[in-house]
Amino acid sequence: MSTERLYYVDPYLQSFQASLVRTTDDRSTIYLDRSAFYPTSGGQAADVGWINGIPVVDVRDEGEWIAHQLEQPLGEPVEVSAQLDWRRRYDNMQQHTAKHLLSFVIESLFGYPTVSVHMGAQISTIELETPQFSDEQMATAEERCSELIAAALPVNIVFEDASTAPGLRKASERTGRIRIIEIAGIDRSACGGTHVKSTAELGLVEIRRREKVRDNVRLEFVAGTRALHRARQDFRILAELSRACTVAIDDLPATVASLRQRLVDADKDRQRLALELARRQGADLFTAASPQADGIRRTLLTPGTLTEEVRATAQAFAEAGKAIALVLAAESPAVLVAAGPDSGIHAGNLLKQILAGHGGKGGGSATLAQGSLVGAAARQELQAALGF
């Protein structure tokens, strides 16, 4: 005995009666003698719905049987009444038939076979055996799909022997009697999924984006009501951007490009001004610092991180005269030494020597060196060597 798969012959069946055959011990997973619920398979998500009013949250294919997982345990009935979430089922039907159509169109136009497929709740994907797929090819494929949708080609379910079934786009790995989805006159594919009756029910197939995946190309697409919802959302977003930018929708690309360039230019100006301010702060620190007994002015900076602005401040301090700037960043932990040419210190050699003695690394030029501190002892030795 096994579960009779009602969706095999009538994907449009929305409700049905069935007999309970068995359950798991907690009665949260049940097995019926017949079911219209499609289990997760072939890249298509499972149906959901209700059995005796209890939500069905997952449906699994267990070989001869279909397992229906319920949100809560079922009572003691022998007969059950079931209802599919038709909106989800019909959406899956549209996406699955669109996948067959799109795969056929791309292979017939360009010779690129589909090697994998996934149908998600928001977008669906096909992976093509090709290293590239151009904008022009995307547009050509969409237009050809539209032509075949407008032709309202019947989508038929037929059962044939796998060894003698002619004209399959991809040979079936199954033996014996197989189920074939036939888009009249153009495509025959072995498939156990649910499909619409006519290409006209797809309305639209839209390729949303592409990406490289190893040596292949993955296309994201939407179809049917999902494509309509996506188009409405796209227009809403465009309309909001148009109002925000006070330009027509058609002028948005040029406006956004202009705004982006202005932001890039403004960021460069900000960085330039920030460095200029940092250098001025370094010069001010030099003026405010008093020379010590050896005639060297010193400043210790302890920022959270070692930024370009902090580096500029330290360099400006050291370049102003006979001076040494030491930066000890807390979060890195990074250290920077900036030494004036008259300080008598070779920043790179000193820092490299001290850090090496503590298992750290660092170095640089005579006037600027950087590294990573490794413990309090290295910090204390460095500060002492620099006269802090």
C-alpha positions as CSV (number, residue, x, y, z in Angstrom):
1,M,0.0,0.0,0.0
2,S,1.1,3.6,-0.6
3,T,-0.2,7.1,-0.8
4,E,-2.2,7.9,-4.0
5,R,-0.7,11.1,-5.3
6,L,-3.8,13.1,-6.5
7,Y,-1.7,16.0,-7.8
8,Y,-0.2,13.7,-10.4
9,V,-3.3,13.8,-12.5
10,D,-5.1,16.9,-11.1
11,P,-2.8,19.7,-9.9
12,Y,-5.9,22.0,-9.6
13,L,-7.5,19.9,-6.9
14,Q,-7.8,22.2,-3.8
15,S,-9.6,19.9,-1.3
16,F,-10.0,16.2,-0.8
17,Q,-11.2,13.5,1.6
18,A,-8.9,10.7,2.7
19,S,-8.5,7.9,5.2
20,L,-5.9,7.9,7.9
21,V,-3.5,5.0,7.5
22,R,-1.0,5.6,10.3
23,T,0.7,8.3,12.4
24,T,3.8,8.8,14.3
25,D,3.6,8.1,18.1
26,D,2.9,11.8,18.9
27,R,0.3,11.9,16.1
28,S,1.9,15.1,14.7
29,T,3.0,13.4,11.4
30,I,0.3,11.5,9.5
31,Y,0.0,9.2,6.5
32,L,-3.0,9.1,4.3
33,D,-4.3,6.7,1.6
34,R,-4.5,9.6,-0.8
35,S,-3.2,13.2,-0.9
36,A,-3.2,16.3,-3.1
37,F,-0.3,17.8,-1.0
38,Y,2.9,18.1,-3.0
39,P,6.0,17.1,-1.0
40,T,9.3,18.9,-1.3
41,S,10.9,17.5,-4.4
42,G,12.6,18.5,-7.6
43,G,13.5,22.0,-6.4
44,Q,9.8,22.7,-5.7
45,A,8.7,23.6,-2.2
46,A,6.1,21.5,-0.4
47,D,2.4,22.5,-0.2
48,V,0.9,23.7,3.0
49,G,-2.7,23.9,4.1
50,W,-5.0,22.2,6.6
51,I,-6.1,18.8,7.6
52,N,-9.2,18.7,9.8
53,G,-8.5,22.4,10.4
54,I,-5.0,21.8,11.7
55,P,-2.3,23.6,9.8
56,V,0.0,21.4,7.7
57,V,3.5,22.9,8.1
58,D,5.6,20.5,6.0
59,V,5.1,17.6,3.5
60,R,7.8,15.0,2.9
61,D,8.3,12.3,0.2
62,E,9.1,9.1,2.0
63,G,9.2,6.8,-1.1
64,E,5.8,5.1,-1.3
65,W,4.3,7.3,1.4
66,I,3.8,11.1,1.8
67,A,4.3,12.3,5.3
68,H,2.2,15.3,6.4
69,Q,3.6,17.2,9.4
70,L,1.0,19.0,11.4
71,E,1.3,22.0,13.7
72,Q,-0.4,20.1,16.5
73,P,-1.3,16.4,17.0
74,L,-4.3,15.0,15.2
75,G,-7.2,13.5,17.2
76,E,-8.6,10.1,16.6
77,P,-10.4,10.4,13.2
78,V,-10.3,7.6,10.6
79,E,-11.5,10.0,7.8
80,V,-10.0,13.4,7.3
81,S,-10.9,16.5,5.3
82,A,-8.0,18.4,3.7
83,Q,-7.6,21.9,2.2
84,L,-4.6,23.2,0.3
85,D,-3.3,26.8,0.6
86,W,-4.3,27.4,-3.0
87,R,-2.4,30.7,-3.3
88,R,0.9,29.0,-2.5
89,R,0.1,26.0,-4.7
90,Y,-0.9,28.0,-7.7
91,D,2.2,30.2,-7.3
92,N,4.4,27.1,-7.2
93,M,2.6,25.8,-10.4
94,Q,3.3,29.0,-12.2
95,Q,7.0,29.1,-11.2
96,H,7.5,25.4,-12.1
97,T,6.0,25.7,-15.5
98,A,7.9,28.9,-16.1
99,K,11.1,27.1,-15.2
100,H,10.3,24.4,-17.9
101,L,9.5,27.2,-20.5
102,L,12.6,29.3,-19.7
103,S,14.9,26.3,-19.7
104,F,13.6,25.2,-23.0
105,V,13.8,28.6,-24.5
106,I,17.4,29.2,-23.4
107,E,18.6,25.7,-24.6
108,S,16.8,26.1,-27.9
109,L,18.1,29.6,-28.5
110,F,21.7,29.3,-27.2
111,G,22.4,25.6,-26.5
112,Y,22.8,26.1,-22.7
113,P,21.3,23.3,-20.7
114,T,19.9,23.7,-17.2
115,V,21.9,21.8,-14.6
116,S,20.0,22.7,-11.5
117,V,16.9,24.5,-10.3
118,H,15.5,25.9,-7.1
119,M,12.1,27.4,-6.5
120,G,11.9,29.6,-3.4
121,A,9.2,31.6,-1.8
122,Q,10.4,34.9,-3.3
123,I,12.5,34.0,-6.3
124,S,13.3,30.9,-8.3
125,T,16.6,30.1,-10.0
126,I,18.0,28.0,-12.8
127,E,21.7,27.3,-13.2
128,L,23.0,27.2,-16.8
129,E,25.9,25.3,-18.1
130,T,27.7,28.3,-19.6
131,P,30.4,30.6,-18.3
132,Q,28.5,33.8,-19.3
133,F,25.0,35.0,-20.2
134,S,24.7,38.6,-21.6
135,D,22.1,41.3,-21.2
136,E,21.1,40.8,-24.8
137,Q,20.6,37.0,-24.3
138,M,18.5,37.7,-21.2
139,A,16.3,40.1,-23.2
140,T,16.0,37.7,-26.1
141,A,15.0,34.8,-23.8
142,E,12.4,36.9,-22.1
143,E,10.9,38.0,-25.4
144,R,10.7,34.5,-26.7
145,C,9.0,33.4,-23.5
146,S,6.5,36.1,-24.0
147,E,5.7,34.9,-27.5
148,L,5.1,31.4,-26.3
149,I,3.0,32.6,-23.4
150,A,0.8,34.7,-25.8
151,A,0.4,31.5,-27.9
152,A,-1.5,29.9,-25.0
153,L,0.2,26.5,-25.6
154,P,-1.5,23.7,-23.7
155,V,0.5,22.1,-20.9
156,N,-0.4,18.4,-20.7
157,I,0.3,15.6,-18.2
158,V,1.1,12.3,-19.9
159,F,2.3,8.9,-18.7
160,E,4.7,6.8,-20.8
161,D,7.3,4.1,-20.5
162,A,10.7,5.6,-19.9
163,S,12.4,3.3,-22.3
164,T,10.2,4.4,-25.3
165,A,9.2,7.9,-24.4
166,P,10.3,10.1,-27.4
167,G,11.6,13.6,-27.5
168,L,12.5,14.2,-23.8
169,R,14.6,17.3,-23.4
170,K,16.6,15.4,-20.8
171,A,16.7,11.6,-20.5
172,S,14.9,10.3,-17.4
173,E,16.9,8.4,-14.8
174,R,13.8,6.5,-13.9
175,T,12.6,3.2,-15.4
176,G,9.1,2.0,-16.1
177,R,6.1,4.3,-16.3
178,I,7.1,8.0,-15.9
179,R,5.1,11.2,-15.7
180,I,5.9,13.7,-18.5
181,I,5.0,17.4,-18.6
182,E,4.4,18.4,-22.2
183,I,4.3,22.0,-23.4
184,A,2.4,21.3,-26.7
185,G,4.7,21.3,-29.7
186,I,7.9,22.5,-28.0
187,D,9.0,20.6,-24.8
188,R,8.6,17.3,-23.1
189,S,10.3,16.8,-19.7
190,A,10.0,14.0,-17.1
191,C,8.6,15.7,-14.0
192,G,6.6,14.9,-10.9
193,G,5.8,18.5,-10.1
194,T,2.6,20.6,-10.3
195,H,2.0,22.8,-13.4
196,V,-0.6,25.1,-14.9
197,K,-2.8,24.0,-17.9
198,S,-1.6,26.6,-20.4
199,T,1.4,28.9,-20.9
200,A,-1.1,31.7,-20.9
201,E,-1.5,31.3,-17.2
202,L,2.2,32.4,-16.7
203,G,1.4,36.0,-17.7
204,L,5.0,37.0,-17.7
205,V,8.5,35.4,-17.1
206,E,11.0,38.0,-15.9
207,I,14.7,37.3,-15.4
208,R,15.6,39.4,-12.4
209,R,19.4,39.0,-12.1
210,R,22.3,36.7,-13.0
211,E,25.5,35.6,-11.1
212,K,28.5,33.5,-11.8
213,V,28.5,30.2,-9.9
214,R,31.7,28.3,-10.4
215,D,31.9,27.8,-14.2
216,N,28.1,28.3,-14.7
217,V,25.6,31.2,-14.6
218,R,22.7,31.3,-12.2
219,L,19.5,33.2,-13.3
220,E,16.9,34.4,-10.8
221,F,13.4,34.6,-12.3
222,V,9.8,35.3,-11.4
223,A,6.6,34.5,-13.2
224,G,2.8,34.8,-13.0
225,T,1.3,36.6,-10.1
226,R,4.6,36.8,-8.4
227,A,6.0,38.7,-11.3
228,L,3.1,41.1,-11.1
229,H,3.7,41.7,-7.4
230,R,7.4,42.3,-8.1
231,A,6.6,44.7,-10.9
232,R,4.3,46.7,-8.6
233,Q,6.9,46.8,-5.9
234,D,9.6,47.9,-8.4
235,F,7.3,50.7,-9.6
236,R,6.5,51.8,-6.1
237,I,10.2,52.0,-5.2
238,L,10.9,53.9,-8.4
239,A,8.0,56.3,-7.8
240,E,9.3,57.0,-4.3
241,L,12.8,57.6,-5.6
242,S,11.4,59.9,-8.3
243,R,9.6,62.0,-5.8
244,A,12.6,62.1,-3.5
245,C,14.9,63.2,-6.3
246,T,12.2,65.5,-7.9
247,V,12.9,64.0,-11.3
248,A,11.0,61.9,-13.8
249,I,11.4,58.1,-13.4
250,D,13.2,57.9,-16.8
251,D,15.8,60.4,-15.5
252,L,16.6,58.5,-12.3
253,P,19.7,56.6,-13.7
254,A,21.4,59.9,-14.7
255,T,20.3,61.6,-11.5
256,V,21.5,58.7,-9.2
257,A,24.8,58.6,-11.1
258,S,25.3,62.3,-10.6
259,L,24.4,62.1,-6.9
260,R,26.8,59.2,-6.5
261,Q,29.7,61.1,-8.1
262,R,28.9,64.1,-5.8
263,L,29.1,61.8,-2.8
264,V,32.4,60.4,-4.0
265,D,33.7,63.9,-4.4
266,A,32.3,65.0,-1.1
267,D,33.9,62.1,0.7
268,K,37.3,62.9,-0.9
269,D,36.9,66.5,0.3
270,R,36.0,65.3,3.8
271,Q,39.0,63.0,3.9
272,R,41.3,65.8,2.7
273,L,39.9,68.2,5.2
274,A,40.1,65.6,8.0
275,L,43.8,65.0,7.3
276,E,44.4,68.7,7.1
277,L,42.8,69.2,10.4
278,A,44.7,66.3,11.9
279,R,48.0,67.8,10.7
280,R,47.0,71.2,12.2
281,Q,46.2,69.4,15.5
282,G,49.7,67.8,15.4
283,A,51.3,71.2,14.9
284,D,49.3,72.7,17.7
285,L,50.3,69.8,20.0
286,F,54.0,70.5,19.2
287,T,53.5,74.2,20.1
288,A,51.8,73.3,23.3
289,A,54.4,70.7,24.3
290,S,57.4,71.8,26.3
291,P,60.9,70.5,25.4
292,Q,62.2,68.0,28.0
293,A,65.7,68.0,29.3
294,D,67.1,66.5,26.1
295,G,65.4,69.2,24.1
296,I,62.9,66.8,22.6
297,R,59.1,67.5,22.7
298,R,57.1,64.4,23.2
299,T,53.4,63.5,22.9
300,L,51.5,60.3,23.7
301,L,48.3,59.5,21.7
302,T,46.0,56.7,22.9
303,P,43.1,56.5,20.3
304,G,40.8,53.5,20.0
305,T,42.1,52.6,16.6
306,L,45.1,53.7,14.5
307,T,43.4,55.8,11.7
308,E,44.8,57.9,8.9
309,E,43.9,61.0,10.9
310,V,45.8,59.8,14.0
311,R,48.8,59.0,11.8
312,A,48.7,62.4,10.2
313,T,48.6,64.1,13.7
314,A,51.6,62.1,14.9
315,Q,53.6,62.8,11.7
316,A,52.8,66.6,11.9
317,F,53.9,66.7,15.5
318,A,57.3,65.0,14.7
319,E,57.9,67.0,11.5
320,A,57.4,70.3,13.4
321,G,60.8,70.1,15.0
322,K,62.9,68.0,17.4
323,A,60.1,65.7,18.5
324,I,58.8,62.2,19.0
325,A,55.1,61.1,18.8
326,L,54.1,57.7,20.2
327,V,50.6,56.3,19.3
328,L,49.3,53.4,21.4
329,A,45.9,52.3,19.9
330,A,43.7,50.4,22.4
331,E,41.7,48.2,20.1
332,S,44.3,46.9,17.6
333,P,46.6,46.9,19.6
334,A,48.7,48.9,17.2
335,V,51.7,51.1,17.9
336,L,53.1,53.9,15.8
337,V,56.3,55.9,16.4
338,A,56.9,59.2,14.5
339,A,60.3,60.8,15.1
340,G,61.6,64.1,13.9
341,P,64.9,64.1,11.9
342,D,66.6,65.9,14.8
343,S,65.4,63.5,17.5
344,G,68.3,61.2,17.3
345,I,65.9,58.2,17.0
346,H,65.6,55.7,14.1
347,A,61.9,54.8,14.6
348,G,62.0,51.7,12.4
349,N,65.1,50.1,13.9
350,L,64.0,50.8,17.5
351,L,60.5,49.5,17.1
352,K,61.6,46.4,15.3
353,Q,64.2,45.6,17.9
354,I,61.9,46.0,20.9
355,L,58.9,44.1,19.4
356,A,61.1,41.3,18.2
357,G,62.3,40.8,21.7
358,H,58.7,40.2,22.8
359,G,57.6,38.0,19.8
360,G,56.0,40.9,17.9
361,K,56.6,42.4,14.5
362,G,57.1,45.9,13.3
363,G,59.3,48.3,11.6
364,G,59.5,51.2,9.1
365,S,61.7,54.2,8.2
366,A,63.8,56.4,10.4
367,T,60.9,58.9,10.8
368,L,57.8,56.6,10.8
369,A,57.4,53.0,12.1
370,Q,54.4,50.8,12.9
371,G,53.7,47.4,14.5
372,S,51.6,45.4,16.9
373,L,52.2,45.4,20.7
374,V,52.4,42.1,22.5
375,G,51.8,42.7,26.2
376,A,52.5,45.3,28.8
377,A,56.2,44.6,29.0
378,A,56.8,45.6,25.3
379,R,54.8,48.8,25.9
380,Q,56.8,49.7,29.0
381,E,60.1,49.0,27.3
382,L,59.2,51.1,24.2
383,Q,58.0,54.0,26.3
384,A,61.2,53.9,28.3
385,A,63.4,53.8,25.2
386,L,61.6,56.8,23.7
387,G,61.7,58.8,27.0
388,F,58.0,58.7,27.9
